[in-house]
């Protein structure tokens, strides 16, 4: 069973990245903030493997 908070964080980061790359339309700053909040929530309740992926997601956000 997948951790729903982890999945939300993954989707939020993907959406923010899509906006940054011009694939989707939207408010980039708002998308990044939502993704950061989702990452923060996911960190509190995840496995070590998920935590490693969340770190990669955070690096993606920092590069936007």
C-alpha positions as CSV (number, residue, x, y, z in Angstrom):
1,X,0.0,0.0,0.0
2,X,1.4,3.4,-1.0
3,X,1.7,6.2,1.5
4,X,-0.9,8.8,0.4
5,X,1.1,11.7,1.7
6,X,4.1,10.5,-0.3
7,X,2.0,10.1,-3.4
8,X,0.6,13.7,-3.0
9,X,4.1,15.1,-2.6
10,X,5.3,13.3,-5.7
11,X,2.3,14.6,-7.7
12,X,2.7,18.1,-6.4
13,X,6.4,18.2,-7.3
14,X,5.7,16.8,-10.8
15,X,3.0,19.5,-11.3
16,X,5.3,22.3,-10.2
17,X,8.0,20.9,-12.5
18,X,5.6,20.8,-15.4
19,X,4.6,24.4,-14.9
20,X,8.3,25.4,-14.6
21,X,9.0,23.6,-17.9
22,X,6.1,25.2,-19.7
23,X,4.2,21.9,-20.1
24,X,1.3,23.1,-18.0
25,X,-0.2,26.5,-17.2
26,X,-0.4,27.8,-13.7
27,X,1.0,29.9,-10.9
28,X,4.6,28.5,-10.5
29,X,5.1,30.1,-7.1
30,X,1.9,28.7,-5.7
31,X,2.7,25.2,-7.1
32,X,6.1,25.2,-5.5
33,X,4.7,26.3,-2.2
34,X,2.1,23.5,-2.3
35,X,4.8,21.0,-3.2
36,X,7.0,22.1,-0.3
37,X,4.0,21.8,2.1
38,X,3.3,18.3,0.7
39,X,6.9,17.3,1.1
40,X,6.9,18.5,4.7
41,X,3.8,16.5,5.5
42,X,5.2,13.4,3.8
43,X,8.5,13.5,5.7
44,X,6.7,13.1,9.0
45,X,5.3,9.7,8.1
46,X,7.4,7.8,5.6
47,X,9.9,5.0,5.3
48,X,13.6,5.5,4.8
49,X,13.3,4.6,1.1
50,X,10.5,7.2,0.7
51,X,12.5,9.7,2.6
52,X,15.4,9.3,0.1
53,X,13.0,9.9,-2.8
54,X,11.5,12.9,-1.0
55,X,15.0,14.4,-0.8
56,X,15.3,14.0,-4.6
57,X,11.9,15.7,-5.0
58,X,13.1,18.6,-2.7
59,X,16.2,19.0,-5.0
60,X,13.9,19.2,-8.0
61,X,12.0,22.0,-6.3
62,X,15.2,23.9,-5.5
63,X,16.2,23.8,-9.1
64,X,12.9,25.4,-10.2
